[in-house]
Every structure is written in structure tokens, then in C-alpha cells.
Amino acid sequence: MLRLHNTLTRREEAFAPLRDNTVRMYTCGLTVYNRGHIGNFRTFVAVDVLRRALKYQCGFTVRQVMNFTDVDDRTIAGSQKAGMPLREYNRAVHHGVS
């Protein structure tokens, strides 16, 4: 049985999917305002380890969705500072060109 820390109740609790044997995960991905850094990658590794544990150790079906944000105050400011259109700036940052 998998037990996780519930930050709302501040207790360790048994984990069970809401429906059937399927775990649904929503995770926040990158905000494309600069090159990736260790904080970004730590999140990806932690979420990947949890997803794999749920799937391979616990036998759950896992459905994961991750967002990527390409428009926020930092991306707008970065594009203005670089003198580039926002779309072009985001593409450059995402591909490590900036």
C-alpha cells in the first residue's frame, strides 16, 4: 500500500485512485522564460519517479497531463528586452538560442 504525505491534512495517508485503477496526474511544466535550470529538472525527476512507482510498483493505470506556459510576465519582459516578437523569443529560448 502506497502512503503519501497530504499537505492539506499534514498527515501521511493511504493513497487510492478516485476511480477504478486509474490515477490522474496534473503537473506543472516549464514556463519558457529562460533556459532550464536544476529547479525545473528536479520537478520533472520527482514527478517521473512518482508516476513510475504508481504504474510499475502499485499497478495503477496512470494518465498524466503536463502544461507548458509560454506567455507570462517574464516572457513578455524578456521578448521586449531582446527586441523580439514574443513567439520568436519563446521559440529561441525553448531551443536554447537566446
One Martini backbone bead per residue (centre of mass of N, CA, C, O) as a GRO file, in nm:
protein
   98
    1MET     BB    1   0.096   0.037   0.023
    2LEU     BB    2   0.048   0.367  -0.045
    3ARG     BB    3   0.208   0.652   0.111
    4LEU     BB    4   0.120   0.997   0.165
    5HIS     BB    5   0.166   1.332   0.194
    6ASN     BB    6  -0.071   1.557   0.324
    7THR     BB    7  -0.073   1.901   0.312
    8LEU     BB    8  -0.356   1.959   0.432
    9THR     BB    9  -0.341   1.752   0.694
   10ARG     BB   10  -0.043   1.665   0.776
   11ARG     BB   11  -0.054   1.360   0.667
   12GLU     BB   12  -0.030   1.028   0.644
   13GLU     BB   13  -0.169   0.849   0.357
   14ALA     BB   14  -0.356   0.657   0.186
   15PHE     BB   15  -0.354   0.557  -0.150
   16ALA     BB   16  -0.626   0.631  -0.390
   17PRO     BB   17  -0.812   0.623  -0.642
   18LEU     BB   18  -1.109   0.760  -0.745
   19ARG     BB   19  -1.103   0.562  -1.007
   20ASP     BB   20  -1.050   0.268  -1.003
   21ASN     BB   21  -0.708   0.221  -1.152
   22THR     BB   22  -0.687   0.542  -1.201
   23VAL     BB   23  -0.439   0.783  -1.234
   24ARG     BB   24  -0.446   1.137  -1.204
   25MET     BB   25  -0.213   1.377  -1.346
   26TYR     BB   26  -0.116   1.713  -1.261
   27THR     BB   27   0.149   1.906  -1.409
   28CYS     BB   28   0.395   2.137  -1.393
   29GLY     BB   29   0.576   2.302  -1.612
   30LEU     BB   30   0.724   2.507  -1.800
   31THR     BB   31   0.849   2.838  -1.817
   32VAL     BB   32   0.940   3.014  -2.112
   33TYR     BB   33   1.198   3.247  -1.999
   34ASN     BB   34   1.433   3.034  -1.987
   35ARG     BB   35   1.651   2.839  -1.909
   36GLY     BB   36   1.702   2.561  -1.775
   37HIS     BB   37   1.698   2.423  -1.438
   38ILE     BB   38   1.728   2.242  -1.153
   39GLY     BB   39   1.435   2.302  -1.060
   40ASN     BB   40   1.298   2.184  -1.306
   41PHE     BB   41   1.431   1.896  -1.305
   42ARG     BB   42   1.341   1.803  -1.026
   43THR     BB   43   1.042   1.791  -1.091
   44PHE     BB   44   1.057   1.582  -1.320
   45VAL     BB   45   1.182   1.356  -1.153
   46ALA     BB   46   0.969   1.331  -0.928
   47VAL     BB   47   0.726   1.274  -1.116
   48ASP     BB   48   0.848   1.027  -1.256
   49VAL     BB   49   0.881   0.850  -1.006
   50LEU     BB   50   0.585   0.848  -0.924
   51ARG     BB   51   0.465   0.734  -1.186
   52ARG     BB   52   0.629   0.467  -1.183
   53ALA     BB   53   0.531   0.364  -0.909
   54LEU     BB   54   0.230   0.355  -0.976
   55LYS     BB   55   0.265   0.159  -1.219
   56TYR     BB   56   0.492  -0.069  -1.130
   57GLN     BB   57   0.430  -0.112  -0.812
   58CYS     BB   58   0.096  -0.068  -0.802
   59GLY     BB   59  -0.068  -0.103  -1.095
   60PHE     BB   60  -0.147   0.152  -1.223
   61THR     BB   61  -0.315   0.369  -1.414
   62VAL     BB   62  -0.162   0.642  -1.596
   63ARG     BB   63  -0.265   0.991  -1.623
   64GLN     BB   64  -0.074   1.248  -1.777
   65VAL     BB   65  -0.050   1.605  -1.732
   66MET     BB   66   0.134   1.880  -1.896
   67ASN     BB   67   0.234   2.200  -1.875
   68PHE     BB   68   0.311   2.490  -2.089
   69THR     BB   69   0.443   2.813  -2.053
   70ASP     BB   70   0.460   3.104  -2.297
   71VAL     BB   71   0.282   3.322  -2.122
   72ASP     BB   72   0.423   3.588  -1.936
   73ASP     BB   73   0.580   3.838  -1.784
   74ARG     BB   74   0.867   3.724  -1.849
   75THR     BB   75   0.834   3.681  -2.156
   76ILE     BB   76   0.758   3.968  -2.227
   77ALA     BB   77   1.009   4.108  -2.111
   78GLY     BB   78   1.218   3.944  -2.274
   79SER     BB   79   1.122   4.029  -2.558
   80GLN     BB   80   1.161   4.332  -2.518
   81LYS     BB   81   1.464   4.326  -2.444
   82ALA     BB   82   1.535   4.167  -2.724
   83GLY     BB   83   1.351   4.273  -2.965
   84MET     BB   84   1.116   4.049  -2.981
   85PRO     BB   85   0.891   3.852  -3.062
   86LEU     BB   86   0.733   3.635  -2.864
   87ARG     BB   87   0.741   3.381  -3.041
   88GLU     BB   88   1.045   3.398  -3.109
   89TYR     BB   89   1.151   3.399  -2.820
   90ASN     BB   90   1.033   3.127  -2.727
   91ARG     BB   91   1.176   2.958  -2.939
   92ALA     BB   92   1.465   3.035  -2.859
   93VAL     BB   93   1.456   2.943  -2.565
   94HIS     BB   94   1.363   2.650  -2.611
   95HIS     BB   95   1.630   2.607  -2.817
   96GLY     BB   96   1.884   2.774  -2.700
   97VAL     BB   97   1.944   3.068  -2.854
   98SER     BB   98   1.953   3.318  -2.638
   0.00000   0.00000   0.00000
